[in-house]
Amino acid sequence: MAANIYDIGDVVRCTGTITASGTAVDPGTVLAKYRNPAGSVTTLTYGVDAALVKDAAGIYRFDISILTEGVYYYRIEGTGTNATAQEGSFLVRGSQLD
């Protein structure tokens, strides 16, 4: 499987690192957002939504259960102190057996 290409039924882990001067740091607030191919946007807030997990200082992750084919976009952003953001995307292909 090529990088950033997944299949329906996969669970994709999205990770982001908040840095200041090259060092991983925690911001004031951390949000994670993702948009599925239908255009629906889901927003997670660290400390409120258990799905957004802190692995270490400045390193956050969440999983997306893939239900439809198309392109998914995601963003992890820190606001307030040490504000920054990272974005990414991945492609989900449909089954060749359907």
KACORCOR-V620610 format. One record per pair of residues at least 24 apart in sequence whose C-alpha atoms are under 7 Angstrom apart, sorted by the first residue. I is the first residue (numbers start at 1). J is the second residue. If there is no record, write none. Layout:
i: {I	I}
j: {J	J}
//
This chain:
i: {4	4	5	5	5	6	6	6	7	7	7	8	8	8	8	8	8	8	9	9	9	10	10	11	11	11	11	12	12	12	13	13	13	13	14	14	14	15	15	15	16	16	16	16	16	17	17	17	18	18	18	18	19	20	24	24	25	25	26	26	26	27	27	27	27	27	27	28	28	28	28	29	29	29	30	30	30	31	31	31	32	32	32	33	33	33	34	34	34	35	35	35	36	36	36	37	37	37	69	69}
j: {90	91	90	91	92	91	92	93	92	93	94	66	67	68	69	92	93	94	65	66	67	65	66	63	64	65	66	63	64	65	61	62	63	64	61	62	63	60	61	62	59	60	61	76	86	58	59	60	58	59	78	84	58	82	57	58	57	58	57	58	82	78	79	80	81	82	83	78	79	80	81	78	79	80	77	78	79	76	77	78	75	76	77	74	75	76	73	74	75	72	73	74	71	72	73	70	71	72	93	94}
//
